[in-house]
Amino acid sequence: MFDLGKILMYKAVIHTFSKESEYPVCSTYEIDHEEELTFEILKRNIEKIHGSSEMKWSSFKENSIVEKMLENLDDDLNLFMEVTKDLSYMIHKNIFENREALTSCDIAFVLFEMDELMYFACIKFNYKDLLVRKLEETRDGSIAMITKSNDLYLSPKSKTEEGFLVHLKFMDIALLDKTYTVKGEKQSFFGDLVLGLSSAMSEKEKLKAFNQVNKRVQEKFIGEDIQQKAHIKKAIADTIVEEGTIEIDKVLDRAFEDDQEVKGIYKEAFKKAKLEKAEIKVGEIMARKFDRQKIITGNGIEISIPVDYYKDTDKIEIISNSDGTITIVVKNIEEYKSV
């Protein structure tokens, strides 16, 4: 695994892949360094691949052809164009043979340096169907019309969907992939079809698995104990604040200090999900979801309460009544507004 530092762009080229053509259209020359906009866009996409919550750390499987190609490139950087063309024919073979499922695209290949070590990047830009203006010149003047175009379109906020970065010395791979239904089977483009990689879970997948385990255990062993659910959410929120991640061990220690039985059940569930030692990076927006506990009553009333308030009886009190109902009392309200 590697962190991103100062990126020095060394070489770059863009090749074109039309699913209607049998072969890719490979550029003859590298991109000139005077094309500052192109290099800035490529650099931005490298950062987006590495920083995405959907990025997975991956590795080549044994006897990988692509790994051997990149080892040769690491030995001789002048092989850059040759390697990108060989890789392009491998990629295009998959696009052409599975053209009903895959899209046409442009792919940028980049050689860049960080901390005196070389990296190889592959960034896939899928074509999109857009409606554009068509201006047709006639003998008597011009006519403006609307037509459909399928080409490469980027905006400053375009999402980077597919690509990978390779640390050429150690062959660590940061993979951002997309899944397609190819011949009736769900397959990722780079990981499965092109490169044949072994991949760990992305941060997004780990968070999804964490939430699923948490939900299943709560449904089975905690039920509708609002206080306990809020206590678990507070343990998660506090761990995120202190560590910047969800560390499973620390969350369980906080949440179940006095309940070793439920803690053991959670540990076993996370172990089965291969998350028992996980540290899950959580973005700011996702982290906010652990700050509040929502209550929905049988008659449709919804109450969203900060998890910090559940043990503060000056702010909220939950009273269990003898008839099996509960009473929720919200106290000491100084200001309020309806929304």
MARMAR-754296 format. One record per atom (N, C-alpha, C, O, CB): x, y, z; residue in one letter. Coordinates in steps of 0.001 Angstrom, whole numbers, plus 500000, padded with zeros to 6 digits. Glycine has a CB too. Layout:
N
XYZa;...
! end
This chain:
339
500840498810500000m;500000500000500000m;500882501250500000m;502010501234500494m;499046500000501224m;500351502314499443f;501139503539499379f;500229504748499550f;499048504717499207f;501910503627498045f;500810505805500087d;500118507086500213d;500501507967499034d;501558507788498429d;500461507784501564d;499632508918498715l;499962509870497653l;500755511021498237l;500383511601499257l;498684510392496954l;501849511341497576g;502632512510497946g;502626513494496803g;501635513612496081g;504070512123498321g;503718514197496635k;503828515136495519k;504004514348494228k;504944513566494090k;505014516126495730k;503096514560493287i;503097513816492029i;503873514592490971i;503573515753490694i;501651513542491548i;504877513937490382l;505614514515489267l;505256513723488009l;505622512555487875l;507166514500489533l;504543514366487097m;504092513697485875m;505279513518484937m;505972514480484604m;502956514506485177m;505506512271484513y;506691511938483722y;506331511708482261y;506889512360481378y;507380510698484292y;505405510790481995k;504956510506480628k;503453510254480649k;502913509805481660k;505717509278480023k;502777510538479546a;501335510258479450a;500944510078477989a;501525510687477090a;500499511402480099a;499947509230477776v;499406509027476440v;497948508618476592v;497569508015477596v;500224507948475642v;497127508947475594i;495719508542475595i;495444507724474338i;495729508162473223i;494772509785475671i;494880506523474534h;494481505665473420h;492956505562473386h;492293505732474409h;495130504250473544h;492410505284472212t;490962505290471999t;490451503874471736t;491062503106470993t;490594506218470824t;489309503544472364f;488746502196472276f;487275502290471867f;486415502621472684f;488896501440473633f;487002502001470623s;485624501967470132s;485165500523470069s;485826499683469458s;485500502648468738s;484040500234470694k;483556498851470697k;483059498410469319k;482784497230469104k;482438498694471720k;482945499358468388e;482534499017467026e;483732498630466148e;483558498104465048e;481786500194466397e;484931498891466637s;486138498577465864s;486848497376466466s;486775497124467669s;487092499792465814s;487539496638465596e;488189495420466068e;489485495713466819e;489939494908467632e;488470494498464898e;490079496885466534y;491360497218467168y;491302498621467775y;490528499462467317y;492519497122466140y;492109498875468791p;492136500216469374p;492853501193468444p;493607500784467561p;492821500192470754p;492613502473468652v;493359503506467938v;494383504060468919v;494040504797469843v;492408504646467377v;495635503698468708c;496698504086469636c;497389505357469147c;497748505470467975c;497726502942469796c;497565506286470036s;498276507515469687s;499714507197469291s;500329506274469825s;498250508514470865s;500236507970468354t;501611507741467879t;502632508324468847t;503732507796469004t;501809508353466481t;502245509429469497y;503206510130470343y;502647510330471755y;501437510310471981y;503577511485469719y;503569510522472685e;503184510888474047e;502612512306474050e;502820513072473109e;504400510783475016e;501899512639475104i;501340513985475252i;502460514945475632i;503244514676476542i;500201514010476322i;502522516062474924d;503546517071475190d;503296517716476549d;502150517982476911d;503565518145474075d;504353517962477291h;504209518545478626h;503672519968478603h;503274520495479642h;505532518528479333h;503655520591477439e;503068521926477334e;501544521876477415e;500899522907477610e;503497522590476028e;500959520670477265e;499505520512477387e;499138520473478875e;498805519422479422e;499011519208476652e;499207521638479507e;499048521721480958e;497665521268481429e;497546520625482472e;499298523139481419e;496618521600480663l;495255521219481057l;495128519695481110l;494574519149482063l;494212521814480070l;495642519013480085t;495564517546480042t;496273516931481237t;495732516042481894t;496172517009478737t;497470517397481518f;498232516844482643f;497561517146483980f;497605516326484897f;499656517400482642f;496943518316484092e;496252518660485333e;495037517761485545e;494779517325486667e;495823520136485318e;494286517478484471i;493123516587484563i;493566515173484937i;492931514526485769i;492341516567483226i;494646514692484331l;495141513347484636l;495625513262486088l;495364512277486779l;496284512961483669l;496309514270486527k;496782514296487919k;495609514282488888k;495639513589489904k;497658515536488172k;494569515058488564r;493380515117489412r;492700513744489480r;492206513344490534r;492391516182488882r;492679513034488362n;492061511711488343n;492879510679489104n;492309509774489713n;491865511253486918n;494191510794489082i;495042509923489902i;494694510102491373i;494589509127492118i;496545510227489660i;494517511343491783e;494161511636493177e;492779511088493521e;492554510592494625e;494202513150493432e;491858511183492563k;490498510677492804k;490476509160492937k;489744508625493769k;489564511107491674k;491264508463492131i;491329507005492234i;491826506602493611i;491214505768494277i;492243506417491141i;492929507191494035h;493525506816495329h;492626507212496494h;492566506505497500h;494902507471495493h;491932508332496365g;491143508852497478g;489717508339497549g;489000508664498496g;491112510317497405g;489282507549496579s;487901507080496550s;487625506055497643s;488465505201497928s;487582506484495192s;486445506141498254s;486038505145499248s;485773503790498598s;485664502779499291s;484788505620499996s;485667503768497263e;485433502521496532e;486731501882496042e;486709500813495432e;484515502778495352e;487864502538496311m;489150501987495896m;489483500737496706m;489251500695497914m;490264503037496051m;490032499712496031k;490440498472496697k;491943498263496502k;492478498494495418k;489638497251496143k;492601497831497549w;494002497434497397w;494032496037496794w;493358495124497272w;494766497475498771w;494819495885495744s;494813494640494979s;496233494192494675s;497202494912494915s;494021494809493678s;496327492981494140s;497633492441493748s;497460491527492546s;496389490963492322s;498299491675494926s;498538491391491777f;498512490481490634f;498538489036491109f;499167488708492114f;499698490756489693f;497850488187490375k;497932486759490658k;499218486193490056k;499886486850489257k;496688486013490099k;499547484987490444e;500798484360490007e;500847484250488485e;499846483956487830e;500954482967490643e;502053484496487935n;502317484397486493n;501498485382485665n;501095485069484545n;502034482992486017n;501252486570486213s;500493487598485497s;501313488181484344s;502459488591484532s;500064488719486463s;500720488214483163i;501380488807481998i;501576490296482200i;502633490836481870i;500569488549480722i;500555490974482747v;500633492426482935v;501705492773483959v;502434493750483786v;499268492992483379v;501807491984485022e;502851492244486016e;504232492176485364e;505095493007485644e;502756491232487185e;504438491188484499k;505724491061483806k;505972492264482908k;507100492752482830k;505769489765482978k;504935492750482228m;505069493926481370m;505507495142482188m;506363495916481760m;503741494220480646m;504906495296483368l;505217496459484205l;506582496327484873l;507240497331485145l;504138496646485268l;507007495106485136e;508373494894485637e;509391495323484586e;510405495941484909e;508595493408486023e;509116494992483331n;509996495415482236n;510009496934482110n;511050497537481848n;509550494778480907n;508846497543482297l;508767499002482243l;509579499630483368l;510257500636483157l;507308499465482323l;509515499049484553d;510285499575485686d;511778499510485405d;512537500375485843d;509957498796486968d;512200498480484671d;513618498337484317d;514029499314483229d;515177499755483184d;513909496912483863d;513086499653482347d;513401500544481229d;512189501420480937d;511249500983480273d;513817499732479961d;512208502648481428l;511060503546481285l;510807503941479827l;509734504447479501l;511275504796482124l;511770503717478969n;511578504022477555n;510619503051476869n;510225503263475723n;512909504007476843n;510250501989477576l;509278501030477040l;507834501500477241l;506898500762476934l;509472499667477700l;507649502707477746f;506317503204478113f;505308503057476972f;504246502464477167f;506404504668478530f;505618503581475798m;504668503529474685m;504395502095474260m;503256501736473959m;505193504335473496m;505431501282474236e;505267499878473842e;504352499141474828e;503475498379474421e;506644499175473764e;504565499375476117v;503751498724477148v;502300499176477065v;501390498356477177v;504312499021478544v;502074500478476869t;500689500974476801t;499957500406475585t;498757500140475651t;500672502515476752t;500675500222474476k;500033499650473286k;499709498170473497k;498626497712473133k;500942499822472049k;500648497423474087d;500383496004474362d;499202495849475315d;498344494988475123d;501634495323474955d;499169496689476336l;498069496645477305l;496755497052476648l;495696496521476980l;498368497562478506l;496832497999475716s;495626498462475019s;494993497355474180s;493768497251474117s;495959499655474130s;495815496531473537y;495260495426472749y;494592494395473647y;493582493804473267y;496358494759471913y;495148494174474840m;494508493273475803m;493161493834476240m;492167493110476309m;495417493050477031m;493138495127476533i;491911495779476988i;490856495768475879i;489696495432476115i;492202497229477436i;491275496137474671h;490306496258473586h;489709494904473205h;488550494834472796h;490959496896472369h;490480493841473332k;489958492505473045k;488728492231473906k;487740491675473427k;491043491427473289k;488794492623475176n;487654492440476078n;486486493337475707n;485331492915475765n;488070492711477511n;486782494575475327i;485712495507474953i;485004495036473687i;483775495032473621i;486277496927474747i;485782494640472684f;485188494233471406f;484397492930471539f;483300492810470993f;486281494071470344f;484953491959472261e;484268490671472412e;483020490771473286e;482105489957473166e;485219489645473002e;482988491772474164n;481839491940475066n;481169493288474833n;480725493943475776n;482278491813476541n;481102493695473563r;480629495039473234r;479168495283473595r;478760496435473745r;480819495291471775r;478377494233473737e;476980494434474130e;476872494895475582e;475895495539475965e;476182493141473931e;477880494562476385a;477834494913477811a;478730496092478165a;478476496788479148a;478231493721478645a;479773496323477377l;480778497328477716l;480634498573476842l;479998498546475789l;482186496743477568l;481242499658477308t;481137500938476611t;482440501273475889t;483513500793476254t;480774502057477598t;482322502109474856s;483516502678474231s;484148503646475222s;483476504146476124s;483171503397472877s;485428503907475056c;486106504756476044c;487433505265475489c;487921504791474463c;486341503979477362c;487995506226476183d;489395506597476026d;490093506166477310d;489506506223478390d;489575508153475746d;491333505739477192i;492095505363478382i;493416506112478377i;494170506078477404i;492331503824478439i;493678506788479489a;494949507499479664a;495901506621480457a;495536506054481487a;494737508869480381a;497123506517479961f;498189505805480670f;499217506838481098f;499629507682480302f;498842504683479774f;499624506769482346v;500505507797482896v;501644507139483667v;501436506180484411v;499717508767483812v;502836507662483481l;503988507286484287l;504300508494485160l;504562509583484650l;505232506859483393l;504272508300486481f;504529509433487364f;505442509024488507f;505612507841488806f;503216510000487911f;506019510027489132e;507006509790490178e;506520510384491497e;505946511472491523e;508373510389489785e;506755509663492586m;506525510180493942m;507675509708494824m;507995508520494855m;505134509702494518m;508284510632495529d;509385510290496454d;510444509428495769d;510943508459496342d;508836509550497691d;510777509801494534e;511836509157493761e;511515507715493377e;512416506954493024e;513115509190494540e;510246507335493441l;509801506013493001l;508783506180491882l;508028507152491863l;509194505201494184l;508761505232490950m;507916505353489782m;506599504587489952m;506559503521490567m;508657504855488557m;505531505152489396y;504190504571489436y;503598504619488036y;503935505476487219y;503276505323490453y;502707503672487788f;502013503593486506f;500517503740486767f;499965503076487644f;502330502245485765f;499869504612486002a;498431504836486178a;497691504515484888a;498192504741483786a;498151506295486610a;496495503986485053c;495592503723483931c;494238504315484317c;493645503904485315c;495483502165483605c;493745505275483537i;492497505976483859i;491533505802482695i;491837506175481563i;492752507496484150i;490368505230482984k;489383504929481939k;488285505988481929k;487651506251482950k;488769503521482151k;488070506595480753f;487030507598480571f;485961507025479644f;486181506917478438f;487618508927479996f;484831506665480187n;483762506055479393n;483017507107478570n;482801508231479023n;482777505308480308n;482636506726477368y;481835507616476530y;480402507652477063y;479908506678477630y;481861507154475041y;479756508788476869k;478370508958477309k;477538509520476158k;478021510304475340k;478290509894478554k;476282509099476120d;475351509660475133d;474855511001475637d;474257511079476711d;474155508695474865d;475095512047474881l;474636513384475240l;473949514028474034l;474227513695472882l;475823514262475733l;473050514952474334l;472435515755473280l;473250517034473118l;473470517762474085l;470937516079473608l;473695517302471897v;474538518472471644v;473972519267470468v;473149518772469697v;476008518045471359v;474428520490470357r;474013521315469223r;474816520939467982r;476030520739468035r;474189522818469544r;474116520853466893k;474770520607465608k;474511521815464713k;473361522194464487k;474250519279464939k;475573522409464213l;475446523589463355l;475782523182461927l;476895522742461641l;476377524753463840l;474819523333461045e;475007522916459659e;475008524146458756e;474077524952458763e;473899521916459225e;476074524262457988e;476198525400457071e;475562525058455721e;475818523993455158e;477691525795456884e;474740525962455213t;474148525790453879t;474567526969452999t;475238527893453459t;472581525686453962t;474175526924451766r;474545527998450845r;473901529314451260r;474451530389451022r;474136527641449411r;472731529217451883d;472006530443452243d;472198530866453696d;471653531882454127d;470539530256451977d;472970530091454449g;473177530432455864g;473406529174456693g;473813528138456167g;471971531217456417g;473142529273457984s;473397528142458884s;472109527706459573s;471176528490459746s;474464528513459935s;472086526427459962i;470935525862460674i;471445525198461948i;472341524356461886i;470150524834459775i;470892525560463091a;471255524936464363a;470220523872464718a;469018524134464682a;471360525998465494a;470688522670465060m;469805521558465418m;470333520880466671m;471421521193467155m;469686520539464253m;469545519948467184i;469975519137468329i;470179517720467839i;469319517163467157i;468932519184469502i;471330517128468189t;471633515768467769t;472258514994468919t;472707515584469901t;472568515771466552t;472286513689468797k;472886512842469830k;474363512625469504k;474724512426468344k;472137511474469941k;475207512664470523s;476631512418470340s;477113511445471406s;476712511533472567s;477437513742470397s;477972510519471007n;478575509571471945n;480083509772471875n;480726509397470895n;478172508075471613n;480642510372472936d;482058510728472896d;482550510930474321d;481830510667475285d;482297512009472037d;483776511399474439l;484345511684475758l;483942513085476184l;484243514065475503l;485890511540475745l;483254513168477324y;482856514454477873y;483255514486479341y;482938513572480103y;481323514699477697y;483951515545479729l;484362515707481120l;483967517092481603l;483970518059480841l;485886515486481281l;483631517167482871s;483416518457483514s;484358518511484718s;484895517480485124s;481899518657483943s;484566519702485296p;485469519788486456p;485068518863487602p;485916518468488402p;485516521210486962p;483779518512487689k;483308517664488781k;482984516239488329k;482310515495489041k;482086518283489416k;483464515868487149s;483205514517486655s;483747513477487635s;484849513611488168s;483836514321485262s;482943512438487857k;483362511371488764k;484311510427488036k;484061510040486894k;482134510596489313k;485393510064488700t;486299509056488166t;485759507697488561t;485639507398489749t;487762509258488685t;485427506861487568e;484751505597487845e;485661504382487786e;485453503417488521e;483637505412486885e;486669504417486919e;487489503227486707e;488946503607486458e;489246504593485786e;486948502408485529e;489840502797487018g;491262502988486775g;492082502277487836g;491537501709488782g;491610504476486742g;493389502314487672f;494255501709488690f;495612502402488698f;496050502967487696f;494426500190488436f;496264502343489854l;497608502874490045l;498491501732490513l;498090500950491375l;497622504061491068l;499694501628489952v;500598500539490319v;501927501110490810v;502559501906490115v;500828499587489117v;502346500707491997h;503669501011492525h;504636500046491827h;504635498852492129h;503725500870494117h;505453500543490907l;506244499661490052l;507304498861490805l;507710497793490345l;506905500469488982l;507754499357491944k;508778498629492699k;508187497421493424k;508750496327493387k;509456499561493709k;507033497633494089f;506448496563494908f;505179495961494305f;504648494982494830f;506140497092496285f;504694496538493211m;503505496056492508m;502234496112493371m;501321495311493171m;503737494632492039m;502166497045494321d;500912497309495016d;499983498023494039d;500421498874493264d;501142498165496318d;498708497675494079i;497747498235493123i;496590498894493858i;495933498263494686i;497220497141492175i;496341500166493553a;495138500858494017a;494125500771492879a;494315501382491827a;495437502370494428a;493062500020493088l;492114499708492006l;490763500366492256l;490170500209493324l;491937498185491866l;490290501095491267l;488931501639491274l;488218501008490085l;488536501308488934l;488919503234491194l;487263500140490361d;486705499302489308d;485197499451489219d;484554499983490124d;487068497848489544d;484648498975488121k;483214499017487893k;482766497639487416k;483465496975486651k;482837500124486860k;481583497220487882t;481089495885487556t;480088495942486399t;479226496819486353t;480439495238488790t;480216494999485475y;479325494877484329y;478770493452484289y;479387492523484810y;480067495227482999y;477615493291483673t;477076491948483463t;477563491456482114t;477055491868481071t;475510491936483538t;478552490573482139v;479179490049480932v;478841488570480807v;479183487767481675v;480721490267480957v;478160488221479711k;477742486832479460k;476984486251480649k;477185485106481055k;478962485957479146k;476094487102481195g;475226486664482288g;475878486632483654g;475266486185484623g;474709485327481988g;477125487106483745e;477843487040485014e;478367488421485387e;478877489144484531e;479004486024484935e;478241488795486672k;478764490074487151k;480287490005487219k;480848489173487933k;478168490434488544k;480953490890486466q;482405490891486468q;482928492329486469q;482378493198485793q;482948490115485251q;483978492567487222s;484601493887487222s;485520493989486003s;486125493003485582s;485395494139488550s;485613495186485453f;486323495354484179f;487819495064484315f;488336494145483680f;486119496772483647f;488505495840485135f;489950495652485263f;490288494427486122f;491109493599485727f;490590496905485864f;489660494315487285g;490011493252488221g;489787491857487681g;490624490975487870g;489237493414489467g;488655491646487006d;488309490308486511d;488667490110485040d;489368489158484695d;486828490056486706d;488189491006484168l;488302490780482728l;489700491017482186l;490193490238481370l;487341491662482005l;490341492091482636v;491609492488482018v;492832491983482780v;493714491354482195v;491673493991481912v;492884492258484078l;494121492024484827l;494122490735485639l;495186490173485899l;494371493172485742l;492949490261486042g;492894489077486889g;493556489314488228g;494616488754488509g;493546487907486197g;492930490155489070l;493543490576490330l;492901489907491541l;491759489449491495l;493450492080490471l;493666489866492616s;493128489519493927s;492932490830494672s;493861491632494767s;494080488530494719s;491732491056495204s;491425492358495805s;490840492224497203s;490093491292497501s;490459493123494924s;491201493181498051a;490586493288499368a;489301494099499234a;488993494598498152a;491562493945500398a;488545494235500334m;487342495065500297m;487722496546500283m;488711496950500895m;486429494754501504m;486927497341499582s;487098498788499630s;486565499311500954s;485879498590501679s;486381499474498441s;486879500570501275e;486372501172502516e;484844501219502498e;484199501026503529e;486951502599502709e;484271501475501324k;482807501517501196k;482211500140501463k;481191500023502142k;482393502012499790k;482848499095500927e;482356497730501134e;482506497309502594e;481633496638503145e;483107496745500223e;483615497705503218k;483822497371504631k;482776498048505516k;482261497442506455k;485235497782505079k;482464499316505208l;481453500025505993l;480081499393505809l;479319499263506768l;481409501506505600l;479764499000504579k;478484498333504311k;478395497018505082k;477364496717505683k;478310498076502796k;479484496229505064a;479500494956505786a;479394495188507294a;478705494442507989a;480783494167505458a;480072496215507798f;479999496565509220f;478560496879509616f;478061496375510622f;480915497769509534f;477898497714508819n;476512498095509126n;475566496893509070n;474630496794509863n;476033499175508150n;475819495985508128q;474968494792508020q;475126493894509245q;474140493391509782q;475307494002506740q;476384493694509691v;476623492880510888v;475975493533512103v;475308492866512895v;478140492686511127v;476175494834512243n;475616495567513380n;474092495451513411n;473501495242514470n;476032497047513320n;473464495586512247k;472002495505512159k;471499494111512526k;470530493969513271k;471534495875510746k;472172493072511990r;471751491689512260r;471853491353513744r;470932490765514311r;472599490706511447r;472959491720514372v;473151491401515792v;472157492168516651v;471614491624517613v;474592491723516233v;471916493430516309q;470952494225517081q;469553493628516975q;468838493525517972q;470941495688516593q;469166493238515769e;467823492668515591e;467642491396516409e;466555491137516925e;467561492373514111e;468707490599516530k;468606489297517191k;468806489371518697k;468155488632519435k;469612488351516605k;469692490247519174f;470064490211520584f;469744491491521354f;469754491481522585f;471517489928520697f;469461492588520657i;469181493849521357i;467735494280521178i;467157494910522063i;470112494952520859i;467158493947520050g;465756494283519814g;465538495770519746g;466269496484519060g;464888493695520890g;464518496247520465e;464155497667520425e;464654498426521652e;464038499406522070e;462646497816520311e;465754497980522222d;466353498695523366d;467016499968522839d;468161499952522388d;467402497787524134d;466267501069522908i;466720502340522330i;468010502813522984i;468920503283522301i;465637503412522478i;468089502690524300q;469275503157525022q;470519502400524572q;471575502996524361q;469080502998526537q;470389501091524428q;471546500284524019q;471973500597522595q;473168500682522308q;471227498797524145q;471003500770521698k;471329501114520318k;472066502455520252k;473051502602519528k;470052501165519463k;471579503411521010a;472213504730521037a;473614504640521628a;474529505328521176a;471359505724521844a;473783503791522639h;475084503608523275h;476094503053522270h;477250503476522251h;474964502668524494h;475658502108521436i;476540501542520411i;476905502613519382i;478065502727518986i;475864500331519714i;475915503394518953k;476189504454517980k;477155505485518552k;478022505988517838k;474885505137517550k;477009505799519830k;477914506760520468k;479333506203520515k;480299506938520314k;477428507105521893k;479458504905520779a;480784504272520792a;481441504384519419a;482640504639519310a;480678502787521214a;480637504189518373i;481161504310517006i;481555505751516723i;482648506014516220i;480118503828515970i;480661506691517047a;480916508113516785a;482149508604517534a;482962509334516969a;479700508954517180a;482300508209518809d;483454508642519603d;484754508095519032d;485774508785519022d;483297508197521059d;484716506852518555t;485913506248517972t;486309506967516684t;487494507178516424t;485680504753517695t;485315507340515884i;485599508078514648i;486239509423514967i;487199509828514312i;484309508285513827i;485706510117515979v;486244511432516368v;487695511306516814v;488536512117516427v;485396512057517500v;487991510299517622e;489334510148518188e;490334509555517197e;491488509983517154e;489273509278519421e;489903508575516402e;490840507841515561e;490732508190514075e;491655507924513305e;490625506370515742e;489613508782513677g;489389509052512256g;488919507831511496g;488703507895510286g;490646509578511626g;488758506709512199t;488304505457511587t;487388504726512566t;487333505053513752t;489517504555511184t;486670503729512044i;485952502799512920i;486902501643513198i;487139500810512323i;484590502295512268i;487445501587514402e;488290500468514802e;487418499501515596e;486945499828516684e;489532500948515645e;487210498309515043i;486245497360515602i;486514497080517076i;485594497142517891i;486274496056514816i;487759496773517432d;488086496441518828d;487742497584519769d;487176497364520840d;489569496094518962d;488081498799519373k;487830499950520248k;486340500237520375k;485866500614521447k;488555501189519719k;485599500060519281v;484142500259519339v;483513499260520307v;482682499640521131v;483509500113517926v;483898497991520217l;483325496963521090l;483709497182522542l;482893496968523438l;483772495580520644l;484956497612522786d;485382497892524165d;484558499024524771d;484178498957525940d;486880498250524205d;484285500048523996r;483486501182524484r;482023500786524703r;481418501114525723r;483566502353523492r;481473500069523712a;480028499795523719a;479641498722524729a;478536498760525270a;479573499373522336a;480524497770524991f;480132496598525803f;481083496345526965f;481414495203527283f;480070495354524929f;481503497410527576e;482401497298528736e;481772496444529838e;482464495696530529e;482746498699529288e;480438496565529994d;479747495847531070d;478909494677530560d;478123494102531313d;478861496802531837d;479070494329529307d;478271493230528757d;479161492377527858d;479139492499526633d;477035493770527964d;479945491507528502q;480908490694527762q;480227489665526862q;480797489245525855q;481840489990528729q;479012489261527223e;478310488257526429e;477957488797525045e;478241488160524031e;477041487797527154e;477333489982525014v;476973490585523725v;478238490977522958v;478288490867521733v;476059491827523936v;479255491435523687k;480532491772523042k;481094490556522311k;481576490677521185k;481554492286524086k;481032489382522947g;481515488151522328g;480717487787521090g;481273487307520102g;481464487012523321g;479403488017521145i;478547487739519984i;478943488641518810i;479049488189517670i;477046487947520346i;479159489922519114y;479591490858518081y;480935490430517491y;481112490435516273y;479690492279518654y;481878490062518356k;483213489683517881k;483137488501516924k;483804488483515890k;484128489341519065k;482328487528517275e;482181486344516434e;481548486714515092e;481945486197514047e;481334485276517150e;480561487612515127a;479895488035513886a;480854488795512975a;480858488592511761a;478673488912514204a;481666489669513565f;482639490411512761f;483742489493512236f;484266489711511144f;483252491549513585f;484088488486513000k;485091487518512552k;484607486770511316k;485365486571510367k;485422486524513676k;483342486358511330k;482766485656510181k;482740486551508944k;482862486075507815k;481346485172510507k;482580487857509174a;482570488815508053a;483972489282507680a;484134490150506822a;481709490025508404a;484997488700508332k;486412489056508110k;486678490525508404k;487421491202507693k;486821488741506670k;486045490997509480l;486208492401509874l;486729492556511294l;486780493674511809l;484893493129509742l;487120491449511945e;487409491530513376e;488559492485513707e;488593493042514804e;487733490156513902e;489501492682512778k;490631493587513012k;490566494814512104k;491555495529511942k;491955492849512794k;489420495044511527a;489304496104510523a;489399497494511125a;488954497746512245a;488003495969509780a;489993498388510345e;489963499828510617e;489340500466509384e;489943500476508310e;491420500421510926e;488136500997509539i;487357501469508392i;487395502985508326i;486939503666509245i;485897500972508475i;487940503512507238k;487948504958507052k;486544505431506710k;485880504857505847k;488947505369505946k;486101506469507383v;484736506963507192v;484789508442506827v;485393509244507539v;483873506741508472v;484156508794505719g;484096510198505316g;483207511009506247g;482440510453507033g;483592510316503886g;483319512313506149e;482588513210507059e;481079513019506954e;480385513012507970e;482943514668506762e;480569512865505742i;479119512726505554i;478622511431506181i;477605511425506874i;478757512764504055i;479340510326505939m;478943509041506511m;479078509047508022m;478274508426508718m;479778507914505919m;480086509743508542a;480307509784509988a;479125510419510714a;478813510046511845a;481589510553510307a;478472511373510066r;477333512055510698r;476172511113510975r;475359511377511860r;476857513196509821r;476086510016510227k;474988509070510413k;475063508361511759k;474071507802512228k;474988508047509296k;476249508385512381f;476397507742513685f;476193508720514840f;476278508331516005f;477768507104513793f;475924509989514523d;475763511002515564d;474366511026516166d;474162511588517242d;476087512356515007d;473405510421515479r;472017510514515923r;471349509145515907r;471689508283515097r;471236511492515040r;470399508959516811q;469583507751516837q;468146508149516512q;467564509011517169q;469673507026518228q;467591507514515497k;466228507837515089k;465242506866515734k;465497505663515803k;466095507799513550k;464137507390516198i;463039506586516748i;461819506808515874i;461448507948515595i;462737506961518246i;461192505719515439i;459949505816514666i;458878505051515431i;458999503846515649i;460124505248513198i;457837505758515832t;456774505124516609t;455778504415515689t;455761504631514477t;456047506169517476t;454955503569516296g;453966502814515530g;452953503692514828g;452376503282513821g;453253501864516425g;452723504896515340n;451760505792514692n;452428506822513782n;451815507818513398n;450938506508515742n;453718506563513438g;454375507369512407g;455145508578512887g;455648509341512063g;453379507820511461g;455258508784514191i;456043509908514705i;457526509558514632i;457938508479515058i;455630510258516167i;458326510475514090e;459771510265513995e;460498511260514890e;460205512455514871e;460253510402512531e;461446510759515671i;462255511599516544i;463714511263516287i;464107510098516356i;461880511394518051i;464521512278515990s;465948512089515764s;466708512762516902s;466643513981517066s;466383512664514377s;467431511961517688i;468049512454518920i;469566512267518861i;470029511172518543i;467462511723520156i;470357513313519160p;471814513141519243p;472164512052520253p;471604512025521349p;472501514474519633p;473088511151519897v;473400510022520781v;473981510486522121v;473885509761523111v;474384509074520091v;474579511675522168d;475125512198523425d;474039512473524459d;474337512546525651d;475909513470523160d;472783512628524032y;471711513038524947y;471073511873525694y;470367512092526678y;470647513776524182y;471305510635525247y;470555509511525792y;470811509248527268y;469938508727527962y;470875508287525022y;471995509602527760k;472293509389529175k;472197510684529979k;472529510715531164k;473680508787529331k;471743511745529325d;471592513033530002d;470110513251530296d;469360513698529428d;472173514206529134d;469693512936531516t;468270513023531876t;467778514465531977t;466580514701532130t;468025512312533198t;468701515439531891d;468274516834531836d;467790517211530435d;467149518244530247d;469418517755532264d;468102516372529471k;467715516667528093k;466612515725527597k;465673516158526928k;468932516569527177k;466733514442527928i;465728513475527459i;465600512343528469i;466583511915529073i;466104512912526055i;464377511870528639e;464151510746529544e;463208509755528865e;462157510122528338e;463564511231530913e;463616508500528896i;462789507427528324i;462290506574529475i;463070505943530189i;463594506558527276i;460975506569529641i;460362505903530795i;459593504673530324i;458744504766529437i;459420506876531563i;459893503523530919s;459154502293530608s;457907502234531488s;458009502267532714s;460049501019530824s;456754502150530875n;455486502109531600n;455084500676531928n;455539499731531283n;454384502789530785n;454232500523532931s;453817499194533397s;452991498435532350s;452916497207532389s;453011499327534684s;452377499164531422d;451557498501530401d;452365498099529163d;451791497680528159d;450415499412529987d;453706498228529232g;454562497830528123g;454881498946527145g;455703498764526247g;453928496718527391g;454242500103527304t;454544501246526435t;455710502030527032t;456131501779528161t;453290502168526256t;456219502978526259i;457256503867526787i;456807505310526617i;456005505635525742i;458619503628526076i;457339506151527464t;457101507592527372t;458440508270527150t;459403508030527877t;456392508146528660t;458487509122526131i;459715509867525837i;459479511329526201i;458582511978525662i;460132509720524324i;460290511833527116v;460150513214527573v;461370514012527131v;462495513691527514v;459979513277529119v;461155515044526333v;462231515946525913v;462180517175526813v;461146517836526916v;462095516346524390v;463315517481527470k;463304518492528528k;464133519729528182k;464995519717527303k;463815517888529812k;463821520805528930n;464633522034528933n;464904522574527531n;466043522875527174n;465952521777529632n;463838522689526749i;463984523229525383i;463956524730525446i;462964525312525884i;462868522706524436i;465025525374525016e;465084526837525029e;464633527423523695e;463988528470523654e;466502527309525353e;464974526745522617e;464582527216521292e;464059526038520469e;464477524896520661e;465777527905520572e;463154526332519564y;462687525304518644y;462129525974517400y;461765527149517422y;461619524397519310y;462067525217516325k;461432525691515101k;460862524510514352k;461372523395514458k;462429526469514216k;459808524746513598s;459230523694512780s;459847523768511393s;460110524854510878s;457681523817512712s;460080522583510782v;460694522562509454v;459849521708508516v;460189521557507343v;462149522022509522v;
! end
